[in-house]
Amino acid sequence: MVRRTLLSFALSFVALPALADLVVLQYHHVSDSTPSSTSTSVSLFDAQMDMIADLKLEVVPLQAGTEQALARAEADGGNDEPNQLAITFDDAYDSVYATAAPILSSMDYPYTVFVNTEAVGRHGYMTWEQLAELEQRDGVTIANHSADHGHLARKPGETAEQWNSRIDRSLDAAQATLAEKLGTEAPLFAYPYGEFDAALEAKLAERDWYGYGQQSGPIGESSSATRLPRFPMANAYGQLNGLPDKLQSKAFPVSAEELPDGVMTNNPPVLTFALPSSMKASRLTCFASGQGRIDINVEDGEVRVQAPDA
């Protein structure tokens, strides 16, 4: 079994040039009665939406916001616009239809629902009729979350032929079902469990799809179209005391092309990047999951970070 290490960076951005990045929020259930680890309580969801309004941040459709954020890499210099936001839901749970959708409609906020198509109509999930109703509303996008919500990275012992067949079926069957049932073929894909590797990213690139994970951070000029970050907003991660920093954070100014693969072959991995001229090494902090704060080494303008343990 491949073990993964999460590295979390914090950067004070006061001295950096302002960029209008895209912050994507990720939800599952919006409910007081579903598992807390994947749920946002109704009162917290309400308060989060109110905070977005109070901060006067623009909520935009996911695809348009993503394309605009990535296109800023081609612009000359930064701009000082505030962040844009996009709201997403994974799995098409029925609480999204019953609870979240009316709140978002009242605030005129667009949003995207990622659907694992084989679960539609099961207990706790939306029906095709409900999804069709949502899809007809202004600002609502229904998109692909695979057919079966399986672990899509190649499994130990799985041949390349077996993996290719399994992945092509899961990606394309779901897209075909969404087109048949709802008439929608949005080029947007949310990785089940937030898991991806280079081979899976290549599958999305072949299809010209955007790929969204569950790693935290905003989308900006340094992001890659097939490994786009989102901030999980379940109860443990979406509390109001830390939410303003997430909503107004800036993309880490390191190209996604320089980051390790999503599935680690060397654990713990080494992260290296050139220190941007706008950034001081003294303002970097790094944490590894379960290991607390870890050391950052800087030599000749290159930053090197490695967790002490896997």
C-alpha angles and dihedrals in degrees: 000000000000113000120211131213121205118211116198122196127196121196130178104225102193094109096042123094109264117252126187096233127175119249112199119200119208124207136172113178123011098199146107094225106050127085110300094222091067100025137092113203116238093243092049092048090050091049092048091054091048091052091053089053093046091052089050092230117162117240110211137179110277099239096046092045092048094050092048093048093049092045091060088078087074095050122098109251128334131294131221100231117131118252122279120225135215126192122214137179125200125213100012097254116189092243088069090060096041101038116010099042096058091049092049092045091053089054094042091236118157119223144174128232116204111209131202094205101209090061096055111120095017121124110292095015132097121261125236089253091057092046090049090052092050092046090059093056120097113263097013120123125187113204145173125285094162129272099267107016089238129160098271101192112099111276125226109272094016113128121228089248093051092047094048092050093047095047096044090052095048095046099040099037090055092048091048092049092051090050092048097044101034108013091238129128104170112175091232127115131180113203112234108250087001089276121148141147135189094272092052091046088054090055090057093044090054088056095043090239128148113236123212125196135182099251112120124251143081126274115250145142092302095054128107121229093231100045103043118165129233132186112239109229103193117133095274094051106029102061115143098239092069099029100090091058091051094046092050100035123122129229113266105256096236122106114250086225088071095054123099120262116276090248112054123227092176113045121222092033124211118237116202130173140156112261107245115235089241093059132075117211090221089067095056122099126179133194131187121209110270092355102079124215115359134194125274118205122201123188128165091347095308121118119213123187130177129164114235092232137032 
